[in-house]
C-alpha cells in the first residue's frame, strides 16, 4: 500500500509527543512493507536535499516553495520551505501567522503531489491534527484519495472562514467561523483518535462522525526507552537514583518525577504542587524527593520555584529542555513518575516510564486509564496507581502509599509495566491497526454497545 502522511511535526523537528507519534507511525508502516511518504513543513531547518521548486499564490503574494527530500528508516520525507513554511516557530509566529502557515502548507502540499503524482499515487492520505486540514482538503479535492484523519488531541478552536476561501476550499466554509477539526473529520473517510477512553470522554464531538470513527492506541519504542542503554545500567536502581539526585543537589530518598508542559489546561501541574504542599506536613515527607521537569505557564513556573524554595531538601524544579537520553536516565533511576493530567488523549510518559521500570501514578483519564493497570483493580497484573483527576489529596495519599510499598510489590509493578509496554503497546500493533483502518476493515465506535 502507498501511504501519504501529513503532519506539522516530524523528527527531528519536535515540540511535543506528536512528532514521536507521527514518526513512529510512518516508520512502523514502512517496516510492515508499505511505501510511505511524509509531507511536513521545513520550519527553517533545511533538512534534506532540494529536489523541486514551484510557486503558489497565498494572501495576495507569490511564494516560491522549495521541496527538500530525505530518507529516514525506510520513509521518504519531503520538507516544504518558503515563506512562512521556513518560520522556525513551529506553531507560529502568533495565531494569525500559524493560520497563514497552515494555508500555505496546504497549497504547497497540493503543489508537491501534483509534481509527484505520475510516480507516486497514494492509496490513502493520513492527516494528523487540525494544522493539516487545508492540505488534507486540497488533496481530497484535487486527487480523490481515500483519507484518514487522526486527532491526537482536540484543540476545539474556531478559525475565520476567510482562511478556507484563501485555501481554495470555500465550499467547506458555510459559516463565518469554522471548526477545522470538525471539517477534517467531515471530509475524511475514517476518523481515529489515540485511545478508547479519550474517544468516549469526547463523544460529544466524535458522535458527529458515528459510523466512521474508531481508536488506534499509540505505541512506545522500548528499543530506545531501554534500561540496557543507561549510563549506569550495571548498577542497582537505588544506586542510579542516588547518583541522579546527587547531580541535582539532593540527598537520597524515594523519588517522584513529573515531566511535561506546565499547562494549566491539561497537565495538572497545579494538582501536583498542591499535593506536595499537603505532604509537607506528613512525617513521611522528609524521605521523599520530587523532580519537576518542564516549562510553560509563567505563573506555574513561579509557583513551582516557590515550592522548591520552601522545601530545598525535597524539591528540584528543572525548566530547561533535556535531551531524550537524559530523560531516559531519569526514568531509569527514579522510583515513580507522576502524570496528574486533567485529561490525556493517550500520553507517552506513563509508557516511557514503564519501559524503564519507573512506576506511574496517574489520573484515571483517557490513555492513562487505558495503559496503566491500577493496583487496587488488579493487584496481580498492576502496573501503577490511578487517582481521580484534580484531587490533590488523593494524589498525596497515593504518593504516601507508593513510598511505603514493600519491595516485592514494587518489583512486580515494575516487571508488569515493562512487559505491558513491550508487548501490548508496540508501534507494530498500532500500525497493523492503522492498515485495517485504511482498508475499512476495523471495528467502529457504537454508542449502543455496552
HELIX and SHEET records of a PDB file:
HELIX    1   1 UNK A   17  UNK A   31  1                                  15    
HELIX    2   2 UNK A   83  UNK A   86  5                                   4    
HELIX    3   3 UNK A   94  UNK A  116  1                                  23    
HELIX    4   4 UNK A  130  UNK A  132  5                                   3    
HELIX    5   5 UNK A  133  UNK A  143  1                                  11    
HELIX    6   6 UNK A  162  UNK A  166  1                                   5    
HELIX    7   7 UNK A  170  UNK A  172  5                                   3    
HELIX    8   8 UNK A  180  UNK A  187  1                                   8    
HELIX    9   9 UNK A  196  UNK A  201  1                                   6    
HELIX   10  10 UNK A  203  UNK A  206  1                                   4    
HELIX   11  11 UNK A  207  UNK A  209  5                                   3    
HELIX   12  12 UNK A  227  UNK A  229  5                                   3    
HELIX   13  13 UNK A  237  UNK A  247  1                                  11    
HELIX   14  14 UNK A  269  UNK A  279  1                                  11    
HELIX   15  15 UNK A  283  UNK A  287  5                                   5    
HELIX   16  16 UNK A  298  UNK A  310  1                                  13    
HELIX   17  17 UNK A  324  UNK A  331  1                                   8    
HELIX   18  18 UNK A  349  UNK A  355  1                                   7    
HELIX   19  19 UNK A  366  UNK A  371  1                                   6    
HELIX   20  20 UNK A  392  UNK A  403  1                                  12    
HELIX   21  21 UNK A  407  UNK A  424  1                                  18    
HELIX   22  22 UNK A  427  UNK A  439  1                                  13    
SHEET    1   A 9 UNK A  49  UNK A  58  0                                        
SHEET    2   A 9 UNK A  61  UNK A  72 -1                                        
SHEET    3   A 9 UNK A  75  UNK A  81 -1                                        
SHEET    4   A 9 UNK A  35  UNK A  41  1                                        
SHEET    5   A 9 UNK A   2  UNK A   6  1                                        
SHEET    6   A 9 UNK A 124  UNK A 128  1                                        
SHEET    7   A 9 UNK A 146  UNK A 151  1                                        
SHEET    8   A 9 UNK A 190  UNK A 193  1                                        
SHEET    9   A 9 UNK A 213  UNK A 215  1                                        
SHEET    1   B 2 UNK A 159  UNK A 160  0                                        
SHEET    2   B 2 UNK A 177  UNK A 178 -1                                        
SHEET    1   C 6 UNK A 315  UNK A 318  0                                        
SHEET    2   C 6 UNK A 288  UNK A 293  1                                        
SHEET    3   C 6 UNK A 254  UNK A 259  1                                        
SHEET    4   C 6 UNK A 336  UNK A 339  1                                        
SHEET    5   C 6 UNK A 359  UNK A 363  1                                        
SHEET    6   C 6 UNK A 384  UNK A 387  1                                        
END                                                                             
